[in-house]
Amino acid sequence: MNTFQLEILTPRGRFFSDQVVHAEVPAEDGFVGILANHTAYITSSPGGRFEIRLPSGETRRFHVGSGFFQTLKNHAFFLTQSVDSDSL
């Protein structure tokens, strides 16, 4: 199973950092699905539901504030002012 590194960062520091299989990211025109080896991509985000799937098969959901998302070379970042966890 292919994975990529995902980090969710806030002004308070790193909220989440781990290998994930899939991320569903809120973007300006809906949601963007991200898998390993995704092409380079950057977008602003209005915030909302952010869902990830871990290699174990576990799904985690977060509610993120507005921000920016970038993925490049199997490393993805979501930069936001706020994040709340539904499952941590």
N, C-alpha and C positions, 0 to 999 in steps of 0.2 A: 504494500500500500504506500503510495507516494505521499509525502508530507511537505509542508513548508513552514517556516518560522513566522509566527504572528506576534506582534506586540501592540498592545493598546496603551497609549501614553497620555497622561494628563499633566497639568502643571505641578501636581503633587508627586509625580514620578510614574514608574511603570506599574500599571494596574494588572496587566496580563502579559505573559511571555511564555510561549510553548510551541511545540510542533503541532500542527493541525492538518487534517485531511481536507476540510472544506470550510469556507467562510461565506456567509451571506451578508453582504454589507449594504447598509442604506446609502443610496446615491441620489443625485439630483433628479434623475428620471425613473426612480423605482429602486430595485435592488440589483446588485451585481453578485454573481456567484464566482468564487475564486477557488481554483484547484492548484495543485503543485504545477510548476512550469508554466504558469500563466504569463502571457506577454506583459511587458512593462505597462503600467497603468497608473494614472493618478486622477482623482476626482474630489470635488468638494462634497460634503454630505450635510443634509439638513438634520441628521440625527434620527433616532428611532431604534427599532429592533435590530440587533446585531447577533447573528447566530453562528456558532462554530460546531464542528464535529471533530472530536479527538480521535487518535488512532485506535483507542479502546472501543470506539463506537458511541461513547457518551456524547450527548449534545448539551451545550451550554448556551444560555441566552443572556444577553446584556441589553440594557437600554442606554444608548450613548447620546450625548449632546451633539450639537453641530460640530463639524470638524473637517478633516482632510484624510483621505486614504491613499496609500501608495503601495504598489507591489513592484518589485524589481529583483530578478535573480533569486526566486524562491524565498524572499524575505519581504514581509508585508507589515506596514505600520498604519495604525489609525491614531491620529492626533486629535484630541478633543478636550474640552473644558471639564466635562463631567461624564461619569459612567456609573451605572447602578447594576448590580448583579441580580439576576433572577434565580441563579442556580449555584453560585459559589458558596 
